Amino acid sequence: MQNLYEYIRQFAEVTQEEFAQIAKLLETVQCDKKHILTQKGQVEKYLYIINSGLARKFFYKNKEEVITQIAKEKDLLCSSVSFLSQKPSEYVV
């Protein structure tokens, strides 16, 4: 949660107490290599912050993967259009 707190603090003044209230709504997940967080056609329900390792977002052009984002530690990642519109994702996360 510290990475998320630091991320938010780049944009807004948030006290530890205020962040503790936000943190109650969040969950931490640990994924193995090659784990798919969001499939193409799924509606994105989560916004991810990478605590450790790397993650990528891509779409398929014919049968080839086209990577549009590589997220490293402390980066945010999601299928943003799907997350905001609540329509099926064109991307795999």
N, CA, C and O of each residue as an XYZ file, in Angstrom:
372
protein
N       0.815     -1.202      0.000
C       0.000      0.000      0.000
C       0.861      1.270      0.000
O       0.405      2.337     -0.411
N       2.090      1.144      0.458
C       2.966      2.315      0.500
C       3.216      2.880     -0.897
O       3.262      4.098     -1.075
N       3.378      1.997     -1.893
C       3.587      2.476     -3.260
C       2.396      3.300     -3.743
O       2.572      4.332     -4.391
N       1.199      2.850     -3.431
C       0.004      3.589     -3.837
C      -0.073      4.923     -3.106
O      -0.411      5.942     -3.709
N       0.232      4.923     -1.832
C       0.231      6.169     -1.053
C       1.197      7.178     -1.676
O       0.849      8.345     -1.852
N       2.399      6.731     -2.007
C       3.392      7.607     -2.634
C       2.911      8.095     -4.000
O       3.138      9.248     -4.365
N       2.255      7.228     -4.742
C       1.731      7.609     -6.055
C       0.693      8.723     -5.910
O       0.759      9.730     -6.614
N      -0.247      8.545     -5.013
C      -1.302      9.536     -4.807
C      -0.719     10.855     -4.329
O      -1.181     11.924     -4.728
N       0.296     10.780     -3.475
C       0.899     11.995     -2.923
C       1.586     12.851     -3.993
O       1.863     14.026     -3.751
N       1.859     12.291     -5.155
C       2.417     13.090     -6.253
C       1.415     14.122     -6.755
O       1.796     15.142     -7.329
N       0.130     13.850     -6.533
C      -0.927     14.677     -7.113
C      -1.799     15.388     -6.088
O      -2.459     16.376     -6.410
N      -1.803     14.891     -4.852
C      -2.681     15.479     -3.841
C      -2.095     15.292     -2.445
O      -1.401     14.314     -2.166
N      -2.390     16.240     -1.592
C      -1.988     16.120     -0.194
C      -2.973     15.170      0.501
O      -4.161     15.468      0.623
N      -2.464     14.045      0.943
C      -3.283     13.046      1.615
C      -2.545     12.626      2.880
O      -1.379     12.235      2.828
N      -3.223     12.709      4.003
C      -2.591     12.294      5.252
C      -2.628     10.768      5.367
O      -3.365     10.095      4.647
N      -1.838     10.254      6.264
C      -1.845      8.808      6.519
C      -3.237      8.361      6.973
O      -3.696      7.281      6.602
N      -3.899      9.183      7.764
C      -5.238      8.841      8.257
C      -6.251      8.790      7.106
O      -7.082      7.884      7.048
N      -6.180      9.753      6.205
C      -7.072      9.756      5.044
C      -6.799      8.539      4.155
O      -7.722      7.888      3.666
N      -5.522      8.251      3.959
C      -5.185      7.095      3.126
C      -5.641      5.799      3.790
O      -6.038      4.863      3.097
N      -5.591      5.728      5.103
C      -6.048      4.525      5.820
C      -7.527      4.264      5.519
O      -7.944      3.110      5.420
N      -8.315      5.324      5.373
C      -9.728      5.161      5.016
C      -9.866      4.611      3.596
O     -10.701      3.741      3.348
N      -9.060      5.109      2.671
C      -9.073      4.617      1.293
C      -8.620      3.161      1.251
O      -9.209      2.336      0.552
N      -7.578      2.860      1.999
C      -6.975      1.521      1.971
C      -7.952      0.430      2.395
O      -7.791     -0.726      2.003
N      -8.946      0.772      3.178
C      -9.954     -0.208      3.593
C     -10.732     -0.760      2.397
O     -11.279     -1.861      2.460
N     -10.776      0.012      1.308
C     -11.524     -0.388      0.119
C     -10.674     -1.161     -0.881
O     -11.184     -1.625     -1.901
N      -9.394     -1.302     -0.600
C      -8.455     -1.891     -1.552
C      -8.066     -3.297     -1.149
O      -8.225     -3.698      0.004
N      -7.555     -4.041     -2.117
C      -7.042     -5.363     -1.824
C      -5.727     -5.577     -2.553
O      -5.475     -4.974     -3.596
N      -4.906     -6.430     -2.000
C      -3.622     -6.775     -2.602
C      -3.733     -8.162     -3.195
O      -4.236     -9.084     -2.554
N      -3.261     -8.306     -4.423
C      -3.223     -9.622     -5.065
C      -1.796     -9.908     -5.513
O      -1.062     -9.014     -5.933
N      -1.435    -11.156     -5.414
C      -0.127    -11.587     -5.889
C      -0.354    -12.537     -7.051
O      -1.149    -13.472     -6.955
N       0.348    -12.293     -8.148
C       0.131    -13.074     -9.357
C       1.417    -13.747     -9.801
O       2.513    -13.213     -9.628
N       1.259    -14.923    -10.372
C       2.388    -15.614    -10.972
C       2.695    -15.015    -12.333
O       1.879    -14.298    -12.912
N       3.878    -15.318    -12.830
C       4.290    -14.892    -14.160
C       3.260    -15.401    -15.179
O       2.779    -16.529    -15.072
N       2.936    -14.574    -16.149
C       1.993    -14.880    -17.235
C       0.525    -14.867    -16.785
O      -0.357    -15.218    -17.569
N       0.253    -14.470    -15.542
C      -1.125    -14.391    -15.060
C      -1.855    -13.279    -15.809
O      -1.322    -12.181    -15.964
N      -3.051    -13.555    -16.264
C      -3.852    -12.547    -16.973
C      -4.832    -11.911    -15.992
O      -5.657    -12.593    -15.384
N      -4.722    -10.593    -15.852
C      -5.600     -9.845    -14.953
C      -6.915     -9.505    -15.640
O      -7.982     -9.573    -15.030
N      -6.830     -9.140    -16.908
C      -8.011     -8.771    -17.683
C      -7.914     -9.405    -19.063
O      -6.919     -9.221    -19.765
N      -8.923    -10.137    -19.447
C      -8.985    -10.753    -20.775
C      -9.645     -9.790    -21.755
O     -10.420     -8.924    -21.351
N      -9.342     -9.939    -23.027
C     -10.064     -9.201    -24.060
C     -11.541     -9.595    -23.958
O     -11.864    -10.777    -23.837
N     -12.423     -8.616    -24.007
C     -13.858     -8.876    -23.908
C     -14.406     -8.762    -22.501
O     -15.622     -8.697    -22.320
N     -13.545     -8.737    -21.504
C     -13.974     -8.547    -20.119
C     -14.122     -7.057    -19.834
O     -13.442     -6.240    -20.453
N     -14.982     -6.704    -18.924
C     -15.074     -5.329    -18.462
C     -14.048     -5.155    -17.345
O     -14.031     -5.921    -16.382
N     -13.195     -4.139    -17.483
C     -12.155     -3.873    -16.478
C     -12.800     -3.338    -15.213
O     -13.513     -2.334    -15.249
N     -12.551     -4.002    -14.103
C     -13.146     -3.602    -12.830
C     -12.119     -3.060    -11.851
O     -12.483     -2.536    -10.798
N     -10.840     -3.179    -12.184
C      -9.791     -2.815    -11.242
C      -8.759     -1.891    -11.864
O      -8.554     -1.879    -13.077
N      -8.127     -1.130    -11.013
C      -6.976     -0.316    -11.351
C      -5.825     -0.899    -10.540
O      -5.907     -0.983     -9.315
N      -4.769     -1.294    -11.208
C      -3.664     -1.987    -10.555
C      -2.469     -1.070    -10.384
O      -2.180     -0.247    -11.253
N      -1.774     -1.209     -9.263
C      -0.470     -0.588     -9.086
C       0.514     -1.728     -8.888
O       0.262     -2.649     -8.112
N       1.618     -1.664     -9.583
C       2.598     -2.745     -9.546
C       3.513     -2.527     -8.348
O       4.203     -1.511     -8.262
N       3.516     -3.478     -7.434
C       4.394     -3.402     -6.260
C       5.761     -3.988     -6.552
O       6.777     -3.490     -6.068
N       5.782     -5.043     -7.342
C       7.035     -5.739     -7.618
C       6.927     -6.406     -8.983
O       5.906     -7.017     -9.300
N       7.965     -6.292     -9.781
C       7.980     -6.954    -11.075
C       7.498     -6.051    -12.198
O       7.498     -4.825    -12.080
N       7.087     -6.683    -13.285
C       6.614     -5.989    -14.479
C       5.279     -6.567    -14.919
O       4.966     -7.721    -14.627
N       4.502     -5.768    -15.617
C       3.248     -6.238    -16.220
C       3.102     -5.519    -17.553
O       3.718     -4.477    -17.778
N       2.286     -6.081    -18.432
C       2.110     -5.462    -19.740
C       0.649     -5.457    -20.144
O      -0.157     -6.258    -19.671
N       0.336     -4.526    -21.037
C      -0.992     -4.430    -21.637
C      -0.787     -4.543    -23.137
O       0.101     -3.904    -23.702
N      -1.621     -5.366    -23.784
C      -1.457     -5.555    -25.219
C      -2.785     -5.876    -25.873
O      -3.766     -6.198    -25.203
N      -2.797     -5.780    -27.214
C      -3.944     -6.229    -27.993
C      -3.416     -7.121    -29.100
O      -2.217     -7.152    -29.377
N      -4.319     -7.837    -29.720
C      -3.939     -8.724    -30.811
C      -4.206     -8.056    -32.143
O      -5.294     -7.529    -32.376
N      -3.213     -8.077    -33.018
C      -3.364     -7.658    -34.410
C      -3.111     -8.910    -35.222
O      -1.984     -9.400    -35.296
N      -4.171     -9.424    -35.831
C      -4.160    -10.769    -36.411
C      -3.854    -11.728    -35.265
O      -4.635    -11.786    -34.315
N      -2.780    -12.468    -35.304
C      -2.461    -13.370    -34.188
C      -1.241    -12.891    -33.411
O      -0.710    -13.615    -32.569
N      -0.799    -11.672    -33.694
C       0.401    -11.123    -33.074
C       0.032    -10.174    -31.935
O      -0.899     -9.377    -32.057
N       0.772    -10.266    -30.824
C       0.554     -9.363    -29.704
C       1.232     -8.028    -29.979
O       2.393     -7.982    -30.386
N       0.496     -6.942    -29.754
C       1.052     -5.599    -29.878
C       1.007     -4.976    -28.478
O      -0.066     -4.671    -27.957
N       2.175     -4.794    -27.887
C       2.266     -4.270    -26.522
C       2.099     -2.759    -26.547
O       2.764     -2.062    -27.313
N       1.202     -2.259    -25.698
C       0.962     -0.818    -25.631
C       1.472     -0.203    -24.336
O       1.629      1.015    -24.244
N       1.732     -1.043    -23.332
C       2.253     -0.532    -22.062
C       3.017     -1.622    -21.346
O       2.581     -2.771    -21.278
N       4.156     -1.244    -20.815
C       4.891     -2.094    -19.884
C       4.953     -1.318    -18.580
O       5.498     -0.215    -18.535
N       4.400     -1.888    -17.526
C       4.347     -1.224    -16.225
C       5.398     -1.833    -15.310
O       5.527     -3.053    -15.203
N       6.142     -0.957    -14.656
C       7.153     -1.394    -13.696
C       6.673     -1.047    -12.287
O       5.570     -0.534    -12.103
N       7.511     -1.332    -11.307
C       7.143     -1.042     -9.922
C       6.716      0.417     -9.765
O       7.359      1.329    -10.287
N       5.640      0.611     -9.050
C       5.020      1.904     -8.745
C       4.242      2.509     -9.912
O       3.803      3.656     -9.823
N       4.061      1.764    -11.005
C       3.245      2.232    -12.127
C       1.816      1.723    -11.986
O       1.575      0.673    -11.390
N       0.868      2.480    -12.543
C      -0.527      2.049    -12.613
C      -0.762      1.356    -13.940
O      -0.124      1.663    -14.947
N      -1.698      0.409    -13.918
C      -1.998     -0.358    -15.121
C      -3.450     -0.813    -15.082
O      -3.947     -1.258    -14.047
N      -4.116     -0.698    -16.211
C      -5.447     -1.271    -16.390
C      -5.839     -1.062    -17.847
O      -5.144     -0.372    -18.593
N      -6.932     -1.650    -18.236
C      -7.519     -1.348    -19.540
C      -8.379     -0.110    -19.317
O      -9.569     -0.212    -19.019
N      -7.766      1.053    -19.465
C      -8.381      2.300    -19.001
C      -9.700      2.653    -19.691
O     -10.626      3.122    -19.029
N      -9.806      2.440    -20.999
C     -11.062      2.761    -21.684
C     -12.184      1.889    -21.132
O     -13.287      2.375    -20.884
N     -11.906      0.617    -20.942
C     -12.907     -0.285    -20.381
C     -13.239      0.089    -18.937
O     -14.403      0.070    -18.539
N     -12.217      0.428    -18.160
C     -12.410      0.802    -16.758
C     -13.323      2.013    -16.645
O     -14.231      2.033    -15.814
N     -13.088      3.016    -17.474
C     -13.865      4.249    -17.385
C     -15.247      4.136    -18.022
O     -16.209      4.721    -17.524
N     -15.350      3.391    -19.114
C     -16.635      3.277    -19.820
C     -17.473      2.089    -19.359
O     -18.678      2.032    -19.604
N     -16.813      1.135    -18.683
C     -17.437     -0.123    -18.273
C     -17.976     -0.895    -19.475
O     -19.027     -1.532    -19.410
N     -17.223     -0.819    -20.577
C     -17.506     -1.599    -21.780
C     -16.395     -2.639    -21.933
O     -15.319     -2.460    -21.363
N     -16.622     -3.716    -22.681
C     -15.626     -4.775    -22.832
C     -14.281     -4.241    -23.333
O     -14.215     -3.359    -24.190
N     -13.230     -4.799    -22.777
C     -11.862     -4.390    -23.086
C     -11.410     -4.940    -24.430
O     -11.739     -6.068    -24.797
N     -10.663     -4.137    -25.147
C      -9.993     -4.579    -26.365
C      -8.574     -5.067    -26.040
O      -7.876     -5.594    -26.907
N      -8.165     -4.886    -24.800
C      -6.806     -5.201    -24.372
C      -6.767     -6.376    -23.418
O      -7.761     -6.727    -22.782
N      -5.593     -6.970    -23.337
C      -5.282     -8.000    -22.347
C      -4.284     -7.369    -21.384
O      -3.312     -6.749    -21.815
N      -4.515     -7.522    -20.100
C      -3.599     -6.985    -19.082
C      -2.994     -8.176    -18.359
O      -2.184     -8.000    -17.449
